[in-house]
Amino acid sequence: MFEWLRHRSMERELTEILDEHQRVRGDAQAIKDFLLRVLEDDRNGVEKFSDDALQQAADIIEQVGPGAFYWMTDIAAQMVVLSEATLRGFSTNVSVELGVNADADSIVELVVRLP
């Protein structure tokens, strides 16, 4: 009887871990998609801080919480460091992996690794 209970408990814990991982992955994908949207909007001359973009950002922050804001800021900081290294003539893992023809989207894809 106790063996069965222990197995059920372990199954429940494993299911919770997998569900949490899937949720975090979905949240990360939403943030990544938003970053790519901002890049696309910028390329296409779409109004900055449009009601639609701000609503999407608010929805993500409501869904994910302050971690979303922190994560997006961390990504921006990483990209600034990459830019600084490039300006100073240092190679980075991004420049090595993507080469000189890298575009903003491919850099976001590489920098924003999903869990």
N, C-alpha and C positions, 0 to 999 in steps of 0.2 A: 504494500500500500504506500509506504513512504517513498519507495523507489519511483513509483508512478507519479507521485506528487512532485518529486524533485525533477523528473523529466519534463513535466508540464510547466513547471516554473522556469526551467532553462529554455524551453521552447518559447514561452511568453517573453522572456528577456531578449532572446535572439530576435524575435519579431519586432519588439520595440526598438532595438538597435538598428535593424534594417529599415524600419519605417522612419526613424529619425534621420538616418543617412539619406534616404530618398527625399525627405523634406528639405534638408540642408542643400542637397544637390539642386533641387528645384528652385530654392531661393537664390543660390549662386547663379543659376542659369538666368533667372529674371534680372539680376543685377548686370550680368554680362550682356544680355540682350538690350538693356537700357543704355549701357555704355556704347554699344554698337549703333543704337538708334541716334544717340546724340552726335556721333561721328557722321552718320548718314545725313542727319538734318543739317549739320554744319556744311557738309559738301554741297548740299542742294539749296543752301541759302534760306532754309526754313527759319522762321522767326524764333529767336532765342527766348527761352522762358515762356513758351506758348502755354496756354491753358491746358492743352492735351499733355504736353511733356511734364508740366508740373503735377498734373493729376496722376500720371503714371508713376512719377517719383514718389508722390505721397502714398500711393497704393503699395508700392514696394516697401517703403519705410513702415507703413502700418502693418504689413504682413510680416516683415522680417525684424522690425524694431531698429533701435539705434545701431545695431551691428551693421546694418546695410550702409548707413552713412559712413561709419568708420571704415568699412571695407572699401567703399568707393574712394574715400580719401586716401587710403593706403595704396590703392592701385594708382591713383594720380601721383602720389609721392614716388612710387617705384618708376613711373614713366618719366618723371622729372630727373631722377637719378640716372636713368638710362640716357636721357637727352644730354645731361651734363657730361657723362662719360664719353659719349660720342663726340661732343663739341671739343673735348680735351684730347681726342685722338685715341681713346682707349677702346678696345673691343669688349663687347659684352656677350653674354650667352645669346641674347636676342640677335645681335649682329652676326654672330657665328652661325646660328641656326637659320636665320631668314635671309641673310645676305644683304647686299646693297639695294635690292629692289623691293624691300619690305614696304608695305603700306600700313596705314594706321589700323585697319581691321585685323591684319595678320599679327600685328604687335599685340593688340588686345587679346586675340585668340591665344597667343603664346603666354602673355603675362598673366591672364586670368585663367589659371588652371582650376578646373572644377574638382571638388573633393571626391 
